[in-house]
Structures are given as C-alpha cells and as structure tokens.
Amino acid sequence: MKQTPYYFYDLDLLHDTLNCLKSKIKGTDFKVHYAVKANNNGEILSTISRQGLGADCVSGGEIKWALDAGFAPEEIVFAGVGKTDEEIIYALENEVGMIHCESLQEIVVIDELAKERNTFAKIALRLNPNVNPLTHEKISTGLKENKFGLTSLEFEELIHLYPILNNVQIVGMHFHIGSQIHDMSVFVELCDRINELVPMFEEHIGPFQYLNVGGGLGIDYYEPNENPIPEFGSYFEVFKTCLDLPAGVPVHFELGRSIVGQCGSLHTKVLYIKKSEEKNFAVLDAGMTELLRPALYNAYHKMELLDAVTSEEMLYYDIVGPICESSDCFGKDILLPELKRGDIIAIQSCGAYAESMSLNYNGRDKVPSYMHSSKNLVPQEC
C-alpha cells in the first residue's frame, strides 16, 4: 500500500477530456491554451502538450515549466497583473507568442525592455468588461473592483501614448472574468461586451487580429462520477454564435480546471476518530497543505471511502486535517460509512488547484503523485 497522503491521477479520464474538448472545437478558429496554474505536475503538462494545446502562463516559472514540457514558445501566452522585469525579459528572450498586458505602466516597461534588446513584443490588452461571473467572490476577476485589466482612464492615456511606443505591437484584447462558472448566460454577456469593444479598439488602436476570452468553465464538484467531463459543447457554442468579429480573427481560450479538475483525487488515511456529544471528527493525515481550497474558499469536495465497507451504519463526520488551524477542515457533517483508524478516503475533484497550491506549512513535506492509465486508450464519446 502506498504511503499516504498522495495525489492520484487518472490519465484515461484526462485523455477522454482532451479528446472531447478537441472534438468540440474541430473546424473552428478556436485555440485552447492550458492554464498551467491549475496543475503544474510534469507528467500532466507533458500529456497536455502532446495533445497540441497551447499554454497559459502567469509567471516566468510557469513559462519554464511549459517549455520543459514541450509546449511551443509561439503557443504560450503570458498573463499576470504583476510581471517582474526579469519575467518579461525571459518571455521576450524565449519569444513567447503573446503577452497580455494589464496596465499602462506595464506596456511602457515592456516597450523599454524590448527596445533595449532590439526586439518587438506582440501584446494584447486585458480589459475589464465589468461582467459579473456569478461565482465565488475570491475567484471573480472581471468586475470594476477587481485588480485585473486596464482601467478606462488608462486606455484613454494609451490612445495618446501608443504612437511613440515603437517596440510593442498591440494586436488585440484579452478577457478573463472568473472561474468555476456554470451559467452560460455569463459568457453570452461577455460576448456582448466584446462586440461593443472591438470597434472601439479598431478606431483608436488599429486592426483587430487577436481575441482571448480567458477560461472559467466550471466542473461538478458535487457529482464528479456522474459528470466527469464538463459541458464543453455548450461553452464553445456560446462563442461560436455570440461573437461578432472581423473575418479571420482567431479566438483563444485559457482552460485549466475544466481540463484537469476531475482527473485527480487526494488519497488520505484516517489517523484518529474523535467523538463528542455533538460531533464525530475524522482526523486525516492530509490537510490544507495538500488541498487548500476548502480553507481558502469554503469549497466543497466529495469524499468517498476506498476501503471495503465493514459496517452498514452511516454517520456524520467533520473531516479535518492535522494542521494547527481551525480552518483545516475538508467538510462538516459529511455522511460516510462508519470510519475507523487506517481507513483510506479519496477526496475527489483534486486535479486542479490541489497539488499546484500545496504548501510546506507546519514543516510538512510535499507529497508524491501517482498516475494510472490503461495500456490501450480508447477515446470515449462525450
């Protein structure tokens, strides 16, 4: 038996998810870039790069991971609200395909750094469309009060300054309004806003050649076994039918969670059972150091007992970790078969924002990951 805790990845499901995604964009001008921040495991990255996707990176480190995993530099987009000079230089030297800029000052800095190196930077403006993604406030990124994207005041200044910025070429726009979105009307609203902004871009900046609409498509954390692959068809159909773009303009996407979220789980052992007059506690050997989302977002993850069930009695437990924080709790009043010391629990939907957000807090070592795949992978219908 493997030493717990550890991450477990189902590469068969990852391949099925990728095949489904690619089938939904076949015959379109859509290009998907995998959001590296969701999961930077080397085997996961290599698997995705071999399937022909690009990479969406938000740091110099992520660019390096993407390059090491085989992603082509021209298929890498570099985003982020606070790029350092060193990261910008690294992107320029490696000739990444596009830099998404989020402030006027950042554009000026990129122009200066490119000029010093006698090169040019192709950039897209990240604009804040003020669209409510109807998701958790901490993963909402497209409202005026969020830190992301150029402000309207900065855009007006850019119009006057752009003619003297000789080492940047602004070719289009970038948007990302949030994550874990299920309501397709949100993306319809985004398309409507983009359709309003494109003529403004062409009037004041120049020909519109590039659009990146971000990502944000959610997964089913409550019934992951019934819905292992998200609604790619409905998602892409919104952009097929609702965008009104100049002929030949490709549409780029940055999907992360929807690609890898369901292929991973966190396997963890029950260390102790504590009972009180009001509660049953199951203390696990995994904690917020291995899965931060519940502590950070009050996020729900479905849990199941992997051991053979020896008792038919079902009990409610608070499932907690060993970290010295009251927030180190995976779920309260979770109904499970009666647990005992040594039982193995699988916490599902951990393919995204689990391993990539893991910590060494409390002096804990990072835990290993294991992959499973069939010898003969047969694509499944989606």
C-alpha positions as CSV (number, residue, x, y, z in Angstrom):
1,M,0.0,0.0,0.0
2,K,1.3,3.5,-0.9
3,Q,2.2,5.8,1.9
4,T,-0.5,8.5,2.3
5,P,-1.3,11.2,1.6
6,Y,-0.7,11.3,-2.2
7,Y,-2.3,12.6,-5.3
8,F,-3.8,10.1,-7.7
9,Y,-4.3,11.0,-11.4
10,D,-6.5,9.1,-13.9
11,L,-4.7,9.7,-17.2
12,D,-7.5,7.8,-19.1
13,L,-10.0,10.4,-17.9
14,L,-7.6,13.2,-18.8
15,H,-7.2,11.8,-22.4
16,D,-11.0,11.5,-22.7
17,T,-11.5,15.1,-21.5
18,L,-8.9,16.3,-24.0
19,N,-10.4,14.3,-26.8
20,C,-13.9,15.7,-26.0
21,L,-12.5,19.3,-25.9
22,K,-10.8,18.9,-29.2
23,S,-13.9,17.4,-30.9
24,K,-15.9,20.5,-29.9
25,I,-13.5,23.0,-31.5
26,K,-12.8,20.9,-34.6
27,G,-13.4,23.0,-37.7
28,T,-13.3,26.3,-35.9
29,D,-10.7,29.1,-35.4
30,F,-10.6,28.4,-31.7
31,K,-7.3,27.7,-29.9
32,V,-7.1,26.4,-26.3
33,H,-4.2,27.2,-24.0
34,Y,-4.0,25.1,-20.9
35,A,-3.8,27.3,-17.7
36,V,-0.7,25.9,-16.1
37,K,-1.6,27.4,-12.7
38,A,-4.4,24.7,-12.4
39,N,-1.8,21.9,-12.2
40,N,1.9,22.1,-13.0
41,N,2.7,18.3,-12.5
42,G,5.3,17.5,-15.1
43,E,3.5,14.4,-16.4
44,I,0.2,16.2,-16.7
45,L,1.9,19.1,-18.6
46,S,3.6,16.7,-21.0
47,T,0.4,14.8,-21.6
48,I,-1.4,18.0,-22.5
49,S,1.4,19.4,-24.6
50,R,1.4,16.2,-26.7
51,Q,-2.3,16.8,-27.4
52,G,-1.5,20.0,-29.2
53,L,-2.8,22.6,-26.8
54,G,-1.0,25.8,-26.0
55,A,-0.1,27.0,-22.6
56,D,-1.4,30.0,-20.5
57,C,1.3,31.1,-18.0
58,V,1.2,33.7,-15.3
59,S,4.8,33.7,-14.2
60,G,8.3,33.2,-15.6
61,G,8.4,29.9,-13.7
62,E,5.3,28.7,-15.5
63,I,6.8,29.6,-18.8
64,K,9.8,27.5,-18.0
65,W,7.6,24.6,-16.9
66,A,5.7,24.9,-20.2
67,L,8.8,25.0,-22.3
68,D,10.3,22.0,-20.4
69,A,7.1,20.0,-21.0
70,G,7.2,20.6,-24.8
71,F,4.9,23.5,-25.4
72,A,6.0,25.5,-28.4
73,P,7.0,29.1,-27.5
74,E,4.7,30.6,-30.0
75,E,1.8,28.7,-28.4
76,I,2.4,30.2,-25.0
77,V,0.5,33.3,-23.7
78,F,1.9,35.2,-20.7
79,A,-0.6,36.9,-18.4
80,G,-0.5,38.3,-14.9
81,V,-1.2,41.6,-13.2
82,G,2.3,41.9,-11.7
83,K,5.0,40.8,-14.1
84,T,8.6,41.5,-13.0
85,D,11.2,42.9,-15.3
86,E,13.0,39.6,-15.1
87,E,9.9,37.7,-16.2
88,I,9.2,40.0,-19.1
89,I,12.8,39.6,-20.3
90,Y,12.5,35.8,-20.0
91,A,9.4,35.9,-22.1
92,L,11.0,38.2,-24.7
93,E,14.1,36.1,-24.9
94,N,12.1,32.9,-25.4
95,E,9.8,34.6,-27.9
96,V,6.5,33.6,-26.4
97,G,3.5,34.0,-28.6
98,M,1.7,36.8,-26.8
99,I,1.9,38.9,-23.7
100,H,-1.3,40.0,-22.1
101,C,-0.9,43.5,-20.5
102,E,-2.9,44.7,-17.6
103,S,-1.8,48.3,-17.0
104,L,-0.5,51.2,-18.9
105,Q,2.8,51.3,-17.0
106,E,3.3,47.6,-17.8
107,I,3.1,48.4,-21.5
108,V,5.6,51.2,-21.2
109,V,8.0,48.9,-19.3
110,I,7.7,46.1,-21.9
111,D,8.4,48.7,-24.7
112,E,11.5,49.8,-22.9
113,L,12.8,46.3,-22.2
114,A,12.1,45.3,-25.8
115,K,13.9,48.3,-27.1
116,E,17.0,47.5,-25.0
117,R,17.1,44.1,-26.7
118,N,16.4,45.4,-30.2
119,T,13.2,43.3,-30.4
120,F,9.5,43.7,-30.6
121,A,6.7,42.5,-28.2
122,K,3.4,41.4,-29.5
123,I,0.8,42.2,-26.9
124,A,-2.9,42.1,-26.2
125,L,-4.7,44.4,-23.8
126,R,-6.5,42.9,-20.9
127,L,-9.6,44.9,-20.5
128,N,-12.0,44.7,-17.5
129,P,-15.5,44.2,-19.0
130,N,-17.4,44.7,-15.7
131,V,-19.2,41.4,-16.2
132,N,-20.4,39.6,-13.0
133,P,-19.3,35.9,-13.3
134,L,-21.9,34.8,-10.7
135,T,-19.2,32.8,-8.9
136,H,-17.2,33.0,-5.6
137,E,-16.0,36.5,-4.8
138,K,-12.4,35.4,-4.5
139,I,-12.3,33.9,-8.0
140,S,-14.2,36.8,-9.7
141,T,-11.8,38.8,-11.9
142,G,-14.0,40.8,-14.3
143,L,-15.7,43.4,-12.2
144,K,-14.6,47.0,-11.8
145,E,-13.5,46.5,-8.2
146,N,-11.1,43.7,-9.2
147,K,-7.4,44.4,-9.7
148,F,-7.2,42.9,-13.2
149,G,-7.1,44.7,-16.5
150,L,-6.5,48.2,-17.8
151,T,-8.9,50.9,-16.4
152,S,-10.9,53.1,-18.8
153,L,-8.6,56.0,-17.8
154,E,-5.5,54.1,-18.7
155,F,-7.0,53.1,-22.0
156,E,-7.6,56.8,-22.8
157,E,-4.0,57.6,-21.9
158,L,-2.8,54.7,-24.0
159,I,-4.5,56.0,-27.1
160,H,-2.3,59.2,-26.9
161,L,0.9,57.3,-25.9
162,Y,0.8,54.4,-28.3
163,P,2.2,56.2,-31.4
164,I,5.5,56.7,-29.6
165,L,5.8,53.1,-28.3
166,N,7.9,51.7,-31.1
167,N,8.8,48.3,-29.7
168,V,5.3,46.9,-28.9
169,Q,2.6,45.9,-31.3
170,I,-0.9,45.8,-29.8
171,V,-2.9,43.3,-31.8
172,G,-6.0,42.5,-29.8
173,M,-7.7,42.1,-26.5
174,H,-7.7,39.6,-23.6
175,F,-10.5,39.0,-21.1
176,H,-11.0,36.6,-18.1
177,I,-14.0,37.2,-15.9
178,G,-13.6,34.5,-13.3
179,S,-13.5,30.8,-12.6
180,Q,-15.9,27.9,-11.8
181,I,-18.7,29.4,-13.9
182,H,-21.7,27.2,-14.8
183,D,-24.2,29.8,-16.0
184,M,-23.7,30.2,-19.8
185,S,-25.5,33.5,-19.8
186,V,-22.4,35.0,-18.2
187,F,-20.4,34.1,-21.3
188,V,-23.1,35.5,-23.5
189,E,-22.8,38.8,-21.6
190,L,-19.1,38.7,-22.1
191,C,-19.5,38.2,-25.8
192,D,-21.9,41.2,-26.0
193,R,-19.4,43.3,-24.2
194,I,-16.5,42.2,-26.5
195,N,-18.7,43.0,-29.6
196,E,-19.0,46.5,-28.2
197,L,-15.3,46.9,-27.6
198,V,-13.9,45.6,-30.9
199,P,-15.0,48.7,-32.9
200,M,-13.5,51.0,-30.2
201,F,-10.2,49.1,-30.4
202,E,-10.1,49.4,-34.2
203,E,-10.9,53.1,-34.1
204,H,-8.2,54.0,-31.6
205,I,-5.5,51.3,-31.7
206,G,-5.6,49.6,-35.1
207,P,-6.6,46.4,-36.9
208,F,-8.1,43.8,-34.6
209,Q,-6.2,40.5,-35.1
210,Y,-6.4,38.6,-31.8
211,L,-9.0,37.8,-29.1
212,N,-8.5,35.8,-25.9
213,V,-11.7,35.3,-23.9
214,G,-10.0,33.6,-20.9
215,G,-11.5,30.5,-19.3
216,G,-13.7,30.0,-16.4
217,L,-15.8,26.9,-17.3
218,G,-16.7,25.1,-14.1
219,I,-16.8,21.4,-13.1
220,D,-19.2,19.4,-11.0
221,Y,-17.7,19.1,-7.5
222,Y,-20.9,17.6,-6.1
223,E,-21.4,14.6,-8.5
224,P,-18.0,14.1,-10.2
225,N,-18.6,10.5,-11.1
226,E,-21.8,11.3,-12.9
227,N,-20.3,14.4,-14.7
228,P,-16.6,13.7,-15.2
229,I,-16.3,15.9,-18.3
230,P,-17.7,19.4,-18.3
231,E,-20.1,21.0,-20.8
232,F,-17.5,21.9,-23.5
233,G,-20.2,21.8,-26.2
234,S,-22.4,24.4,-24.6
235,Y,-19.5,26.5,-23.6
236,F,-17.9,26.8,-27.1
237,E,-21.3,27.1,-28.7
238,V,-21.8,30.4,-26.9
239,F,-18.7,31.9,-28.5
240,K,-19.5,30.4,-31.9
241,T,-22.9,32.0,-32.0
242,C,-22.5,35.2,-30.0
243,L,-19.2,36.7,-31.1
244,D,-19.2,39.2,-34.0
245,L,-15.6,39.5,-35.1
246,P,-13.8,40.6,-38.2
247,A,-13.2,37.8,-40.6
248,G,-10.3,35.5,-39.8
249,V,-9.7,36.6,-36.2
250,P,-8.9,33.5,-34.1
251,V,-10.4,33.1,-30.6
252,H,-8.1,31.9,-27.9
253,F,-9.2,30.2,-24.6
254,E,-7.4,29.6,-21.3
255,L,-9.0,26.5,-19.8
256,G,-7.4,24.8,-16.7
257,R,-9.8,23.4,-14.1
258,S,-12.2,22.1,-16.7
259,I,-9.4,20.1,-18.3
260,V,-7.7,18.6,-15.3
261,G,-10.1,19.1,-12.3
262,Q,-11.8,15.7,-12.4
263,C,-8.8,13.5,-13.3
264,G,-7.2,13.9,-9.9
265,S,-8.0,12.9,-6.3
266,L,-6.3,13.1,-3.0
267,H,-5.9,9.8,-1.1
268,T,-5.5,10.2,2.6
269,K,-5.7,8.0,5.7
270,V,-7.8,8.3,8.8
271,L,-5.4,8.8,11.8
272,Y,-7.9,9.2,14.6
273,I,-11.7,9.2,15.3
274,K,-12.8,11.7,17.9
275,K,-16.3,11.7,19.4
276,S,-18.1,14.2,21.5
277,E,-21.7,14.7,22.5
278,E,-22.2,16.9,19.4
279,K,-19.7,15.8,16.8
280,N,-17.8,13.0,15.2
281,F,-14.4,14.1,14.0
282,A,-12.3,12.1,11.5
283,V,-8.7,13.4,11.6
284,L,-6.8,12.7,8.4
285,D,-3.1,12.7,7.5
286,A,-3.8,15.2,4.7
287,G,-4.6,18.8,5.4
288,M,-4.9,22.2,4.0
289,T,-1.2,21.8,2.9
290,E,-2.3,19.3,0.4
291,L,-5.7,20.8,-0.5
292,L,-6.1,24.5,0.3
293,R,-9.4,25.2,-1.5
294,P,-11.8,24.3,1.4
295,A,-9.8,26.6,3.8
296,L,-9.4,29.3,1.3
297,Y,-12.8,29.3,-0.4
298,N,-15.0,27.1,1.8
299,A,-15.0,24.9,-1.2
300,Y,-16.8,21.5,-1.3
301,H,-15.1,18.3,-2.4
302,K,-16.9,15.0,-2.5
303,M,-15.3,12.3,-0.4
304,E,-15.6,8.5,-0.5
305,L,-14.3,5.6,1.5
306,L,-11.9,3.4,-0.6
307,D,-11.7,0.6,1.9
308,A,-14.1,-2.3,1.8
309,V,-17.1,-1.2,4.0
310,T,-17.3,-3.4,7.1
311,S,-20.2,-1.5,8.6
312,E,-23.6,-0.6,7.1
313,E,-24.0,2.2,9.6
314,M,-23.7,5.7,8.2
315,L,-22.5,8.5,10.4
316,Y,-21.9,12.3,10.0
317,Y,-18.3,13.4,10.4
318,D,-16.4,16.6,10.4
319,I,-13.5,15.7,8.1
320,V,-10.4,17.5,9.4
321,G,-6.6,17.6,8.9
322,P,-3.6,17.8,11.2
323,I,-2.7,21.4,10.6
324,C,-2.7,23.8,13.6
325,E,-5.5,25.9,12.1
326,S,-9.3,25.6,12.7
327,S,-9.7,26.3,9.0
328,D,-8.0,23.0,8.3
329,C,-11.3,21.3,7.6
330,F,-12.4,19.5,4.4
331,G,-16.0,19.4,5.2
332,K,-18.6,19.4,8.1
333,D,-21.3,16.9,8.7
334,I,-20.2,14.6,5.9
335,L,-22.2,11.4,5.7
336,L,-19.9,8.4,5.4
337,P,-19.9,4.7,6.4
338,E,-18.7,4.4,10.0
339,L,-14.9,5.2,9.9
340,K,-12.1,3.6,11.7
341,R,-8.4,4.3,12.1
342,G,-6.5,3.4,9.0
343,D,-9.4,3.8,6.5
344,I,-8.4,5.4,3.2
345,I,-10.5,8.3,1.9
346,A,-10.4,9.7,-1.6
347,I,-11.2,13.4,-1.8
348,Q,-12.4,13.9,-5.4
349,S,-12.0,16.6,-8.0
350,C,-8.4,17.4,-6.9
351,G,-6.9,17.6,-10.3
352,A,-6.9,21.4,-10.3
353,Y,-5.6,23.7,-7.5
354,A,-4.6,21.0,-5.2
355,E,-1.0,19.9,-6.0
356,S,-0.3,23.3,-7.6
357,M,-1.3,25.1,-4.4
358,S,0.3,22.7,-1.9
359,L,2.4,24.1,1.0
360,N,5.2,23.2,3.3
361,Y,3.4,24.9,6.2
362,N,3.9,23.3,9.6
363,G,7.1,21.8,8.2
364,R,5.3,19.3,6.1
365,D,6.9,17.7,3.1
366,K,5.3,17.9,-0.3
367,V,3.5,14.6,-1.1
368,P,4.0,12.4,-4.1
369,S,1.7,11.8,-7.1
370,Y,0.9,8.6,-8.9
371,M,-0.5,8.1,-12.4
372,H,-2.9,5.5,-13.7
373,S,-3.6,4.7,-17.4
374,S,-4.8,1.8,-19.4
375,K,-2.4,0.2,-21.9
376,N,-4.9,0.7,-24.7
377,L,-6.6,4.1,-24.5
378,V,-9.9,4.1,-26.4
379,P,-11.5,7.6,-26.8
380,Q,-14.9,7.8,-25.2
381,E,-17.9,9.6,-26.6
382,C,-18.7,13.0,-25.0
